[in-house]
Amino acid sequence: MSLQQENYSTLLIEKRDNGVAIVTLNRPDRLNAVNGAMHHELARFTRDAEADRDVRVVLLAAAGRAFCAGGDFGGDSGDSGAGGLSLEEARQIVDHILELRKPIISAVQGYAMGLGATISLLCDVVVAGRSTVFADTHVKMGIGAGDGGQVIWPLLMGVNRAKWFLMTGERLTGEALMEMGLVNFLVEDDKIMEKALACADQLAAGPAMAISASKVPINNYIRALSSQILPLSLALEGQSMRSADAKEAQRAFAEKREPQFGKK
């Protein structure tokens, strides 16, 4: 299987002559929130990129004013809504990004929330704008941060800092993204894709085997940590999805009000 547009409905695939493949999250009307179809495709695209001999570098981008608002809690509880997302598939998204032997860069504008933050931060290189906002907002919905945030946030910013942001869902933007180690490059908002493409072009012109050999052992280290963290975090996330707090958060979301946690 290769990385071809006909195999995707929520991702746009553009392959350039120099081996750079631009994969664009394409649900801008929903701020690229992840529904069932996008969840499935996020678990597959890195596998297809790995198998595609024409691809040397992957650039993960997003259409519209936000990178990804997280799970699509505005959908129904079936395949189109966040409530229907497979936890096993959530593990595949994380594992497959980490197992990709080719460089992967994220170009992040606007909001990168929950799973959106996770997939962007798991990339080898993160390019963001000064107005870009990162947050793992699972806790805001009464749900544990189980989809990979517990893997990558502590590695990038340190354990106690990560626990605070995962337990509160607080947002990070501007210079704090650099200070906390979340991004490689912080640029003006209108320069995000320009910088990300420059990084992709530089890597695509480099020695592919040596570049792969330089990232794969590091990702193996992250993958080893993930194998310890992710099964438990996903299990606890699944339990929290059935909690009274999660149900209250979903009611509050639908009613456009602040949730009242801890109440029966």
N, C-alpha and C positions, 0 to 999 in steps of 0.2 A: 504494500500500500504506500502511495506517495501523497504528498500534501497537495491536494487538488480541490478547487472550489466546489465541484459538484458533490463532494462528500460532506459539505458543511452548509448549515442554514443560518446560524447565529454568528459565525465568524467569517470575515472577509479574508481571502487569501490572495496576496500579490507576491509573485516571485520575480525578482529582478535578475538581470543578466549576470551580475557579479556574485550571485549565490545568496543574496540577502532575501529572506522570506519575511514579508510583513504580514502578521496575523492580527486582525483588528476585531475587537469585540464590537458587535454591531446590533445593539438594541438601544440606540440613543434615546428613544422615546421613554425608556424605563431607566435611564442613566446607567445602561448596561448591567442592570441587576440580573443575577443569574437565575434563570428558570431551569426546568428539567432538561430541555434540549441543549442549552448552553453548557450546563453541568457535564452532560455526556460528552460534548465536543471538547471541553477543556481537558477531559481525561484522555482524549485521543490525539490531539493535534501534535503533541511532542513526540509521540510514537511515530506518527506519519512523517514528521520532519526528520527524525532520526533515520528512517528508511529511505528518504528521498535523496538520491545522489546529487541532485541539482541544488540542494540547500546546504550552505556552509554556515550561516548565521540566522537566527530567528530574532525578529523584532516584534515584541508583543505590544500593541497599541490599542486605542479605543476610539470609537466614533463619538462625536458630540462633545459636550462640556464636562463630562465626568469619565474617569477611567472605569470605575465599577462601584455601584452603590451597595454591593453585597448580595445577599439572597433576596429573591423577589417575593417578599411577603405580601405584595399586592395581588399576587396570583391566587388561584384556588389551591386546595390542599392536595391536588393530584400532580400530574406530571409537570404542569406549568408553574407551580408554586414552590416556594422554598420548603414548605412542609413535606413535599414529596421527594426531596433530594436524597439520593442513596448515600449512606455513610461509607459504604465500601467504595463507591465511586469517588467520594471525597478523599479517601486515602490514595486512590490511583492518581488523582490530580497532583497531589504532593509528590508521590513517589516518581511519577513519570517526568515531572519537571526536573527533579534532582537526578534522575538517571539519564537525562539527555546529555549526550557526549559533545554536542555542538554548542557554541556560545548562544546564550539567550539574553536579550536586553529588554527591559520594560521602559516604555515612554508613558509617564503617568501625569495626567492633567486632572484638575478638579478633585472630586472625591474618589478616594480609594479606601473603601470600607469593608470590614469583615473579610470575606473570601477575596474580595478585590484587593485588599491590602496584602493578603497572604500570597496570592499568585504573583503579584508584582515584586514583592520582596524576596521571593524564592529565586528570582532571575539572577543571573551572574552580575549584571550591571543594571542599576536603577537610575533613570534620568527623570527628574521632577521639576516642576515650576515653583516659583515662589508662593503661588496661591494654592498649590496642591495640598490636600488635606488627607492625612493618613489616620486611621483609627480602626481598632478591632472592636466593633460595636455589638458583638454577640450578646454580651451581658445586658445591653439595653433592651434586648428582646427576651431576657430571662433565660438565656441559653449559654452554656459553657463555650469558651473559645476553642473548639475542638478540631477545626478544619485545617490546622497547620500553623496558626498563629503562635501556639505554644512551642513550636519547633523553631521558627525563624526569628521572632522578636527577641528572645533572650540572647541568641547568638549575636545579633546586631547591636543591641543596646545595653546588654547586661541583665542579669537575672532579676534583681529587685525592681529596676526601672520597668522591665517588661511586665512583671506581675502587677504593678500599679496600673499600667495602661490597659492590661487585659481585664483586670478586676473592675475598672471604672468605665472603660470605653472612651476615655478622654481623647481629644484630638491633638494631632501634631501638625504644624505647618511652618513654612518659612525656614529661617535659619536653624530652627530646632531640628529639622530633618537631617541636616548635616552634623549638628552637634551631637545628636543621639546615634549617628551612624546608620541611619536608615537608607540614605541615598548616596550614590557615587558622585552625581553631578546635580547641582541646583542652578537652574537658569531662569531667565525671564520666561513668562508663560508662553509667549509667542515663539520661543526658540526651542521648545521641548523636542519636537520631531526633528528639527534640524540637527540638534546635538546627538540625539539617539541614532539618527541615520549616519552621522559622521563616525560614531563609535562602531556601528555595524559595518560600515564600509572599511574601516581600519582593520577590524578583525577578519573580514572576508578576504582581504588582501594578504593576510598573514599566513604562516605555515599551519595548515589545519591540524596536522597530527600533533605538532608541538603545543598548539593552543589547547587542544583536547586533553593532552597529557598533563597540562598545567592546571586544569579545572577539575578533572574527574576525581583525583584523589581527595580533593577538598570536599567535593560533593559526596564522596563515599563516607567521609566523616560525618557530614550533616545527615546523610541517609542512615547511618548507624544510630545516631541520636534519635532520629525520627522513628526508627523501628522500636525504640523503647518508649517514646512519648506518645506517638500518634494513636496506637490501639487503645490506650487508656483514655486519652483525651476525647477520642470519638465515642467511646462507650459512655463516658460521663456526659458528653454533649447529648447523646441519645436519651439518657435518663432525664437530663434537665429539660429536654423538649416536651416531656410529659408532665412537667411540674405545674403547680398552680401559678407560679410566677410567669412561666412562659405563656400560659393561656391568658393571663391578665394582660401581658404585653401585647399579644395579638389582638385582643379586644380593644385595648387602648389605641393601637395603630389604626384599626378600622374606624374607631370613633374619633380619631384625631385629637387625642388628649394624652396627658402624661400618665404612665402606668402607676398604680399604687401597689407596690410589691409588699409581700408579707401578710396580705389580707386574704382571708378565706371567702 
